[in-house]
Amino acid sequence: YRAMIHDTLEGDGYLAIGLCNHDEELTEVVGLGRIIQHEELADGRFHILVQGFHRIRIVEELPMEQYLYRRVKGELIEYRSEEQSQIDEQLRAFYLCLDRVLQSIPDSAEALSSLTERIQDPSVLADVVCAAVVDTHTERQSVLEEPLVSRRLQSATDALADLLLNHFPKKGQLLH
């Protein structure tokens, strides 16, 4: 991975980030991102910050040849359009749940509000919140593969609701 990051930084900075199953097979849909910040550590490892730009469908895995890491050829995924009213309705539910989390869980308020306050695009908002609060990699992969913004917003809302429920573990405890 050190060689991959070196090569990526020397090139255009873009890389695909995907999930492998137990047999080391890649999922069909992966994220396309760009390294926007990096720090090389003394031992050659890196701390990197990657900004996601798009989803891609893997068309073919390329031969490794002289590379020490996997490479793929992919195509950008164009998602189906949906009614703006569906997105708006889900966005309202999302913000209601987000407000409840921010009021009820002060520890999460700073991190979540800094993530969400400047994001105007509902698609990006759903993706960022899911990346931050969805628990498992398989659930995050499911969100990545979801073509409809309204459903990704629903996943983000559900993850926030789970955060609230896990914060109040006593049976019968009411939220105020």
Beta strands, then each sheet from edge to edge (+ up, - down):
strand 1: 14-17
strand 2: 29-40
strand 3: 46-62
strand 4: 71-76
sheet 1: 1+ 2- 3+ 4-
end
